[in-house]
Amino acid sequence: MRDTAASGRSHVLPDLLQPGLRIVFCGTAAGNVSAARGAYYAHPQNRFWSALHAIRLTPRQLRPEEYPEMLQWGLGLTDIAKHVSGMDRELPLGALGREAGAALKAKIAAAEPAWLAFTSLNAGRRYLGRAAGFGEQPERIGRTRLWLLPSPSPTAGWNWESNKHWWRMLADEARLAAPAVVLTQAEAVAREATACPAGQRPSRSGARPRRGGRRRRSSIAQPVDQQGDHAS
């Protein structure tokens, strides 16, 4: 087990978050292999990356070290426990407790993804503080909907085949949502400048000026013609 808080260091793995994402995937804590490689779901037998490709959330199967590329397809990553790593049973008491849950809730409320998907029953149940099954939950974080997935970890391989359809169901739900539009900082500045030229104020009549500027659409990868935790 690794504890970065005790050494005064930052998160084991950095969050991959920005406003307007379709799905943010959340585990309990980075596994040992993931912590060593500095990449999410990095155990060679973890099914996370192959699952994303199989359900067409990414146009190809990414390598764990390529995880920052997920943003272009409207996907993000985080964990409940950010300062420790290891198997769930190895984590210190309280690592997945109320304080960690509150921190997760705050950053999801700020980023407002359409979905927060927990990548194991244990992760979802720890956050919710109750028993829960796979699929959508009644709770919300602001406008963000919650979904519990079967773990892609090799330690949970015994029930993967019978439950992996929950991953495809989440992808289908995400595709039904209206496309999110994510602006870079430069695009946001240009858009505001176009909307309100120098020396002018926005109209108070209720009619807003036509806004220009190129928009970047953050969307789930569409099909092409051919086509518990990390424990890692």
C-alpha positions in Angstrom: 0.0 0.0 0.0 1.1 3.5 -0.8 0.1 6.7 1.1 1.0 10.0 -0.5 -0.7 12.1 2.2 1.7 10.8 4.8 4.7 12.0 2.7 3.1 15.4 1.9 2.8 14.4 -1.8 -0.1 15.0 -4.2 -2.7 12.5 -5.4 -1.5 9.0 -6.4 -3.1 9.6 -9.8 -4.3 13.0 -11.0 -8.0 13.5 -11.6 -9.0 13.7 -15.3 -11.9 16.2 -15.1 -13.3 19.2 -16.9 -16.7 20.7 -17.3 -19.2 19.2 -19.7 -18.1 15.5 -19.7 -20.5 12.7 -20.6 -19.2 10.1 -18.1 -16.7 10.2 -15.3 -15.5 6.8 -14.1 -14.7 6.5 -10.4 -13.0 3.6 -8.6 -12.1 3.1 -4.9 -8.4 3.8 -5.1 -5.6 3.3 -7.6 -4.3 -0.3 -7.5 -0.6 -1.1 -6.9 0.2 -1.6 -10.5 -1.6 1.6 -11.5 0.3 3.6 -8.8 3.6 2.2 -10.0 2.9 3.0 -13.6 1.2 6.3 -13.0 -1.9 5.3 -15.0 -5.4 4.3 -14.3 -6.5 0.6 -14.5 -3.0 -0.4 -15.5 -3.0 -4.1 -14.5 -2.5 -6.0 -17.7 -5.6 -8.2 -16.9 -7.9 -5.3 -16.1 -10.7 -5.1 -18.5 -11.4 -1.4 -18.2 -9.7 -0.2 -21.5 -11.0 -3.1 -23.6 -14.5 -2.6 -22.2 -14.5 1.1 -23.2 -13.5 0.1 -26.8 -16.0 -2.8 -26.9 -18.9 -0.5 -26.0 -17.7 2.1 -28.5 -16.9 4.8 -25.9 -13.5 5.1 -27.5 -12.7 4.5 -31.2 -9.7 2.2 -30.3 -8.4 0.5 -27.2 -6.2 2.9 -25.3 -3.1 2.0 -23.4 -3.4 2.9 -19.7 -0.7 5.6 -20.1 -2.9 7.3 -22.8 -5.7 8.0 -20.3 -5.5 11.8 -20.7 -6.8 11.3 -24.3 -10.2 10.3 -22.9 -11.2 13.9 -22.6 -11.7 14.3 -26.3 -14.4 11.7 -26.2 -16.2 13.3 -23.2 -14.8 10.8 -20.6 -13.1 11.5 -17.3 -11.5 9.6 -14.4 -11.2 9.9 -10.6 -11.2 7.8 -7.4 -12.8 8.1 -4.0 -9.4 7.7 -2.2 -6.8 9.9 -3.9 -3.9 9.7 -1.5 -3.6 5.9 -1.0 -3.3 3.0 -3.3 -3.7 -0.8 -3.1 -6.4 -3.4 -2.9 -9.6 -2.3 -1.1 -8.8 -4.6 1.8 -5.4 -3.0 2.1 -6.6 0.6 2.4 -6.4 2.3 5.8 -9.5 2.7 7.9 -11.5 5.7 6.7 -9.8 6.0 3.3 -13.2 5.5 1.6 -15.1 7.3 4.4 -17.2 10.4 4.7 -14.4 12.9 4.1 -13.3 11.2 0.9 -17.0 11.0 -0.2 -17.5 14.7 0.4 -14.4 15.6 -1.6 -15.7 13.5 -4.5 -19.1 15.1 -4.3 -17.6 18.6 -4.4 -15.5 18.0 -7.5 -18.3 16.3 -9.4 -20.7 19.1 -8.5 -18.2 21.5 -9.9 -17.5 19.6 -13.2 -21.1 18.5 -13.7 -20.7 15.5 -15.9 -23.8 13.8 -17.2 -22.9 10.6 -15.4 -20.7 9.5 -12.5 -20.0 5.8 -13.0 -18.5 3.8 -10.2 -16.4 1.0 -11.5 -17.3 -1.5 -8.7 -20.1 -2.2 -6.4 -17.8 -1.5 -3.5 -17.0 2.0 -4.8 -20.6 2.8 -5.3 -21.8 1.4 -2.0 -19.0 3.2 -0.1 -20.0 6.5 -1.6 -23.8 6.0 -1.2 -23.4 4.6 2.3 -26.0 1.8 1.6 -26.5 -1.4 -0.3 -26.9 -1.0 -4.0 -27.0 -3.0 -7.2 -25.8 -2.4 -10.7 -27.3 0.3 -12.9 -28.7 3.8 -12.2 -29.3 5.0 -8.7 -32.0 7.4 -7.4 -29.4 9.8 -5.9 -28.0 12.7 -7.9 -25.0 15.1 -7.5 -26.7 18.3 -8.8 -27.6 17.2 -12.3 -25.2 14.3 -12.4 -26.7 10.9 -12.5 -25.1 7.9 -10.8 -24.5 4.4 -12.2 -22.8 1.4 -10.6 -20.8 -0.9 -12.8 -19.3 -4.4 -12.3 -15.6 -4.2 -11.6 -13.3 -4.8 -14.5 -10.6 -5.9 -12.1 -9.1 -9.4 -12.6 -10.0 -10.2 -9.0 -13.7 -9.9 -10.0 -13.4 -11.9 -13.2 -15.6 -14.7 -11.9 -18.8 -12.6 -12.5 -17.7 -10.4 -15.5 -19.3 -12.3 -18.3 -22.7 -12.4 -16.6 -22.7 -8.7 -15.7 -20.7 -6.8 -18.4 -23.9 -5.8 -20.1 -24.2 -3.0 -17.5 -21.3 -1.3 -19.2 -23.0 -1.3 -22.6 -26.3 -0.1 -21.0 -24.4 2.9 -19.5 -22.9 3.7 -22.9 -26.4 3.5 -24.5 -27.8 5.8 -21.9 -25.0 8.3 -22.4 -25.6 8.4 -26.2 -29.2 9.3 -25.6 -28.2 12.4 -23.8 -27.9 15.7 -25.6 -24.3 16.3 -26.9 -22.2 18.3 -24.5 -20.2 21.3 -25.7 -16.9 22.0 -24.1 -15.0 25.2 -24.9 -11.2 25.7 -24.4 -10.2 28.7 -22.4 -9.2 30.6 -25.6 -12.5 29.7 -27.3 -14.5 30.9 -24.2 -12.6 34.3 -24.3 -13.2 34.6 -28.0 -16.8 33.8 -27.6 -17.4 36.4 -24.9 -15.5 39.0 -27.0 -17.8 38.3 -30.0 -20.9 38.4 -27.8 -19.9 41.7 -26.1 -17.8 44.0 -28.2 -15.6 46.6 -26.4 -17.7 49.3 -24.8 -21.0 47.4 -25.0 -23.0 45.6 -22.4 -25.2 42.6 -22.9 -28.8 43.5 -23.7 -31.2 43.4 -20.7 -34.2 43.0 -22.9 -33.9 39.2 -22.7 -32.6 38.9 -26.2 -28.9 37.8 -26.2 -26.4 38.8 -28.9 -25.6 36.1 -31.4 -22.4 34.5 -30.2 -19.7 33.4 -32.6 -16.5 31.5 -32.2 -15.8 27.9 -33.1 -17.2 25.4 -30.6 -15.6 22.1 -29.8 -18.1 19.2 -29.4 -17.3 16.7 -26.7 -19.1 13.5 -27.7 -19.0 9.8 -27.2 -17.1 8.0 -30.0 -19.6 6.9 -32.6 -19.3 3.5 -34.3 -17.2 3.4 -37.5 -18.0 1.3 -40.6 -15.8 -1.6 -39.5 -16.5 -1.8 -36.3 -14.2 -3.6 -7.3 -11.8 -1.5 -7.8 -8.6 -1.1 -9.8 -6.9 -4.1 -8.3 -4.1 -3.1 -10.6 
